[in-house]
Amino acid sequence: MRLILMLAALLIVGLLLYRQIGEVPDRALDVPAADSGAEVPRVPQRPQDLPVFEEQMHEFMQDAGEQRRRQLDALER
């Protein structure tokens, strides 16, 4: 009886591990941009795309900073 219970527990644990490890996560998540007209760069899927992503993020941060500066200047006037 103990052997049957142990085998059933092992089967359940094995199935849970298979479901956790076996599935490929959905990496195509769309994140809406927060009140800005600038498009948020998509996260690269391959390591070769990292330099391009770095440049895009740098441009995005500069544009967002400039937009915030303009908004603050408009509020101060």
ZANUDREN-646182 format. One record per residue: residue number from 1; residue in three letters; x, z, y of N, C-alpha, C in turn. Coordinates in nm, 3 decimals. Layout:
BEGIN
(tormi NUM,"ALA",(X,Z,Y),(X,Z,Y),(X,Z,Y))
...
***
This chain:
BEGIN
(tormi 1,"MET",(0.083,0.000,-0.119),(0.000,0.000,0.000),(0.088,0.000,0.126))
(tormi 2,"ARG",(0.193,0.081,0.124),(0.284,0.086,0.238),(0.349,-0.049,0.262))
(tormi 3,"LEU",(0.382,-0.116,0.153),(0.447,-0.246,0.163),(0.354,-0.348,0.229))
(tormi 4,"ILE",(0.228,-0.344,0.194),(0.131,-0.437,0.252),(0.115,-0.409,0.401))
(tormi 5,"LEU",(0.105,-0.282,0.440),(0.093,-0.246,0.582),(0.218,-0.287,0.660))
(tormi 6,"MET",(0.335,-0.269,0.599),(0.459,-0.306,0.666),(0.466,-0.458,0.684))
(tormi 7,"LEU",(0.426,-0.533,0.582),(0.425,-0.678,0.593),(0.325,-0.725,0.699))
(tormi 8,"ALA",(0.210,-0.660,0.707),(0.111,-0.697,0.808),(0.165,-0.667,0.948))
(tormi 9,"ALA",(0.229,-0.552,0.966),(0.287,-0.517,1.096),(0.397,-0.616,1.133))
(tormi 10,"LEU",(0.481,-0.653,1.037),(0.586,-0.752,1.062),(0.527,-0.888,1.098))
(tormi 11,"LEU",(0.419,-0.925,1.034),(0.353,-1.051,1.065),(0.299,-1.050,1.208))
(tormi 12,"ILE",(0.236,-0.941,1.247),(0.181,-0.930,1.383),(0.293,-0.934,1.486))
(tormi 13,"VAL",(0.400,-0.859,1.464),(0.513,-0.859,1.556),(0.576,-0.998,1.563))
(tormi 14,"GLY",(0.589,-1.063,1.450),(0.646,-1.197,1.447),(0.561,-1.297,1.524))
(tormi 15,"LEU",(0.430,-1.288,1.508),(0.341,-1.378,1.583),(0.348,-1.352,1.733))
(tormi 16,"LEU",(0.354,-1.227,1.771),(0.366,-1.195,1.914),(0.497,-1.247,1.972))
(tormi 17,"LEU",(0.605,-1.229,1.900),(0.734,-1.281,1.946),(0.732,-1.433,1.953))
(tormi 18,"TYR",(0.672,-1.497,1.856),(0.664,-1.643,1.856),(0.586,-1.692,1.977))
(tormi 19,"ARG",(0.477,-1.626,2.010),(0.397,-1.667,2.126),(0.472,-1.644,2.256))
(tormi 20,"GLN",(0.547,-1.536,2.266),(0.623,-1.507,2.389),(0.739,-1.603,2.407))
(tormi 21,"ILE",(0.814,-1.626,2.301),(0.936,-1.706,2.310),(0.906,-1.854,2.295))
(tormi 22,"GLY",(0.811,-1.890,2.211),(0.787,-2.029,2.177),(0.725,-2.112,2.287))
(tormi 23,"GLU",(0.646,-2.054,2.374),(0.578,-2.132,2.475),(0.670,-2.163,2.593))
(tormi 24,"VAL",(0.657,-2.283,2.645),(0.731,-2.324,2.763),(0.647,-2.287,2.884))
(tormi 25,"PRO",(0.701,-2.209,2.978),(0.622,-2.170,3.093),(0.592,-2.289,3.184))
(tormi 26,"ASP",(0.480,-2.283,3.253),(0.442,-2.388,3.347),(0.520,-2.366,3.475))
(tormi 27,"ARG",(0.611,-2.460,3.504),(0.698,-2.444,3.620),(0.648,-2.524,3.740))
(tormi 28,"ALA",(0.534,-2.584,3.728),(0.481,-2.666,3.837),(0.381,-2.585,3.920))
(tormi 29,"LEU",(0.426,-2.476,3.975),(0.340,-2.394,4.059),(0.346,-2.444,4.202))
(tormi 30,"ASP",(0.232,-2.462,4.262),(0.226,-2.505,4.401),(0.209,-2.384,4.490))
(tormi 31,"VAL",(0.306,-2.363,4.578),(0.301,-2.252,4.672),(0.262,-2.307,4.808))
(tormi 32,"PRO",(0.148,-2.263,4.861),(0.108,-2.316,4.991),(0.200,-2.266,5.103))
(tormi 33,"ALA",(0.225,-2.353,5.199),(0.307,-2.316,5.314),(0.226,-2.224,5.404))
(tormi 34,"ALA",(0.292,-2.127,5.461),(0.225,-2.027,5.546),(0.214,-2.078,5.689))
(tormi 35,"ASP",(0.097,-2.128,5.726),(0.065,-2.168,5.863),(0.169,-2.256,5.929))
(tormi 36,"SER",(0.248,-2.325,5.856),(0.348,-2.412,5.918),(0.328,-2.554,5.872))
(tormi 37,"GLY",(0.364,-2.646,5.959),(0.351,-2.786,5.925),(0.467,-2.833,5.839))
(tormi 38,"ALA",(0.574,-2.756,5.833),(0.690,-2.795,5.754),(0.660,-2.778,5.606))
(tormi 39,"GLU",(0.708,-2.870,5.527),(0.686,-2.863,5.383),(0.794,-2.777,5.320))
(tormi 40,"VAL",(0.752,-2.685,5.236),(0.845,-2.595,5.169),(0.916,-2.673,5.058))
(tormi 41,"PRO",(1.049,-2.665,5.051),(1.121,-2.737,4.944),(1.084,-2.683,4.807))
(tormi 42,"ARG",(1.075,-2.773,4.712),(1.043,-2.733,4.574),(1.171,-2.682,4.506))
(tormi 43,"VAL",(1.155,-2.584,4.422),(1.267,-2.526,4.349),(1.316,-2.629,4.246))
(tormi 44,"PRO",(1.447,-2.654,4.240),(1.498,-2.756,4.147),(1.484,-2.712,4.002))
(tormi 45,"GLN",(1.468,-2.811,3.915),(1.455,-2.785,3.773),(1.588,-2.803,3.699))
(tormi 46,"ARG",(1.681,-2.875,3.761),(1.809,-2.901,3.698),(1.921,-2.845,3.785))
(tormi 47,"PRO",(2.029,-2.800,3.725),(2.141,-2.746,3.804),(2.203,-2.849,3.898))
(tormi 48,"GLN",(2.192,-2.977,3.864),(2.252,-3.081,3.949),(2.179,-3.091,4.083))
(tormi 49,"ASP",(2.056,-3.045,4.091),(1.976,-3.056,4.213),(2.000,-2.941,4.311))
(tormi 50,"LEU",(2.083,-2.844,4.275),(2.104,-2.727,4.361),(2.165,-2.760,4.497))
(tormi 51,"PRO",(2.264,-2.849,4.509),(2.318,-2.878,4.643),(2.212,-2.939,4.737))
(tormi 52,"VAL",(2.130,-3.027,4.684),(2.024,-3.088,4.767),(1.924,-2.981,4.808))
(tormi 53,"PHE",(1.889,-2.892,4.714),(1.795,-2.784,4.744),(1.852,-2.691,4.851))
(tormi 54,"GLU",(1.981,-2.664,4.844),(2.045,-2.578,4.944),(2.033,-2.640,5.084))
(tormi 55,"GLU",(2.056,-2.770,5.094),(2.043,-2.837,5.223),(1.898,-2.833,5.273))
(tormi 56,"GLN",(1.804,-2.858,5.182),(1.663,-2.856,5.220),(1.620,-2.718,5.267))
(tormi 57,"MET",(1.666,-2.613,5.198),(1.631,-2.477,5.237),(1.692,-2.442,5.372))
(tormi 58,"HIS",(1.814,-2.487,5.396),(1.879,-2.461,5.524),(1.800,-2.526,5.637))
(tormi 59,"GLU",(1.760,-2.652,5.617),(1.679,-2.721,5.718),(1.545,-2.652,5.738))
(tormi 60,"PHE",(1.482,-2.610,5.629),(1.353,-2.543,5.638),(1.364,-2.413,5.717))
(tormi 61,"MET",(1.468,-2.335,5.688),(1.485,-2.208,5.760),(1.514,-2.232,5.908))
(tormi 62,"GLN",(1.594,-2.334,5.939),(1.621,-2.365,6.079),(1.493,-2.409,6.150))
(tormi 63,"ASP",(1.414,-2.493,6.085),(1.289,-2.540,6.145),(1.190,-2.424,6.164))
(tormi 64,"ALA",(1.182,-2.337,6.065),(1.090,-2.224,6.076),(1.134,-2.129,6.187))
(tormi 65,"GLY",(1.264,-2.107,6.199),(1.315,-2.022,6.307),(1.288,-2.081,6.443))
(tormi 66,"GLU",(1.307,-2.211,6.454),(1.280,-2.279,6.582),(1.131,-2.273,6.617))
(tormi 67,"GLN",(1.047,-2.290,6.516),(0.902,-2.282,6.540),(0.862,-2.141,6.584))
(tormi 68,"ARG",(0.917,-2.039,6.523),(0.886,-1.901,6.563),(0.936,-1.872,6.704))
(tormi 69,"ARG",(1.054,-1.926,6.735),(1.107,-1.906,6.870),(1.015,-1.970,6.974))
(tormi 70,"ARG",(0.966,-2.090,6.946),(0.873,-2.157,7.036),(0.743,-2.077,7.051))
(tormi 71,"GLN",(0.694,-2.022,6.940),(0.571,-1.942,6.945),(0.593,-1.815,7.030))
(tormi 72,"LEU",(0.707,-1.750,7.013),(0.736,-1.630,7.091),(0.750,-1.663,7.241))
(tormi 73,"ASP",(0.816,-1.777,7.270),(0.829,-1.818,7.410),(0.692,-1.845,7.471))
(tormi 74,"ALA",(0.603,-1.906,7.394),(0.470,-1.935,7.445),(0.390,-1.806,7.467))
(tormi 75,"LEU",(0.409,-1.706,7.385),(0.339,-1.579,7.400),(0.392,-1.500,7.520))
(tormi 76,"GLU",(0.520,-1.513,7.550),(0.580,-1.439,7.660),(0.538,-1.496,7.796))
(tormi 77,"ARG",(0.496,-1.620,7.799),(0.458,-1.682,7.927),(0.317,-1.655,7.960))
***
